[in-house]
Amino acid sequence: MQSVSEVLKAVKLRKLSLNRAEKLLKLDAIAIVGEIARLDYNRYIRRGVPEIVYSQNKTVEQLKKIVSTLAAKNRGDSSRLPIILSKVREDQIEPVEDLVKSKARTWKLVPRYFRDAGLLVITAKNKNVKAAPHGKVALLAAGTSDMSALNEAEVVLNLFGCRTLRFNDVGVAGLHRLVQPLREISKFDPDVIIVAAGMEGALPSVIAGLSSVPVIGLPTSVGYGYGGRGESALMSMLQACSLGISVVNIDGGVAAGVVAWLIAKRRQR
């Protein structure tokens, strides 16, 4: 991936022509896919995060057309990698993987499905998916049922080059379970902490009260009855007494990962 500063530095070092730099820095680059999508394929240059394709409500054919357009735009330009598809359904995985494999010689890309995160990632062939470390983020899951949302965040962070330290099943039902993780997190010295919790969603408030770094609350759709499906967790996090918490939407693991990445990247600079 190339940021604006990286593009300008490449021009200064004469590694990149002015014409190529101009193309990379255009802010209005939109790829129109039939009548179904307008892809903002230069988003990374502006925001440091590529466009992430929400897949759940798309048909297989729509998703294949979008992937084909993004892959074609990527040819010879690593600034738009990886291509990330979120909330992927089971029926979408094989058709998209087959498409990428059938075009491997042309696109020089390979697919990788992260089942526990529901993410399908398309990246450069013969290149490790995990980037060089850049920034540090700690992750906590209150319960085992909260892990899938946190998996989304961790995969995104690792793809963008963040080091992560993670602990699962450390919710408020047994606060003594937090003692050892908090010690390890203190040694790790993260730039930000993501805390995933369902049910009453109390863990982010506890962590924020004990931590000196920003906390991102990730409510999950874990719960039942009145206030179930994550509503209670979301409201609890929004009403947290401890300051220093930001909150993403229910099951918004990708959103939590992106916010954490932007904080960590900025702090590293």
Helices and strands as residue ranges (DSSP letters): H 4-12, H 18-25, E 31-33, E 37-39, H 43-47, E 52-54, H 60-74, G 78-80, E 83-86, H 90-102, H 104-107, E 109-114, E 119-124, E 136-141, G 144-146, H 147-159, E 163-168, G 172-178, H 179-188, E 192-197, H 203-210, E 215-219, H 231-238, E 245-247, H 253-268
